Amino acid sequence: MKTGIHPKVVKTTITCSCGEKIPVQSTKEDLKVEICSCCHPFYTGNRGRVASTAGRVEKFKKKYGLAE
């Protein structure tokens, strides 16, 4: 195996916008993400946004007189 061609791996922390911090190893120092498994609707079971979009579709169909 060649020496000197692999990136250096360091311990870092992934920080989510919800405040969750996850320790990992990466080639980058600090990582920031907008959504993680602690706040994503699929993992939390909170599907409030999905339910509100269904109402928007019905409102659109009613506004333009589209048949269902």
N, C-alpha and C positions, 0 to 999 in steps of 0.2 A: 504494500500500500504506500502511495506517495505521501511524503510529509509536507506540511505547510499549505495544503490545498483546501483543508476543511475549515469552515468558520468556527470561531470560538463560541462555545455555548456557556451562557451565564444564568444564574438564578435570577428570575424576574417575577414581577407581580402583574397580573392582568386586573385592571380596575374597570368595573362596570359603572354606568351612569347611575345605577340604583344604589351604589355604595359597596357592592360585593367585591371582595379582593380574593383572587385565586393565585396561589404560588405555583409557578411552573419553571421549566428550563427552556430558554429560547436563545436565539442569536441576537435578539434586540433587547435593549435595556428595559424600557417601560412600554406596556401595551395598554391602550384604552379602548374599550368597546362600548357600544350603545345599549346592547341587550345581551343578557346571559341566561343560563338555565334557571336562575333564581327568579327572574322577572319576565321571562318569555311566556306568553299565554298558553302555548302548547304544554309546557311543563307545569305551570301553576294551576291550570284548569280554569283560569279566569278568561272567559271569552266574551267580555263585554264589548269590545270593538267589533267583533264579527257580527254580533247580534244587531248592532246599530247600523251596519252597512246593509242588512237585509231590509230595513225600513226605508233606506234611501232608494233601493231598487224599486220597491213598491210605489214610492212617491213618484219616481220617474215614469213608471208605467201608467200611473193614474194621470199624471200631468199631460202626457202625450197620447192618451187613449189607446195604449197598446194592449192587445188581448194576451191573457196569460196562457 
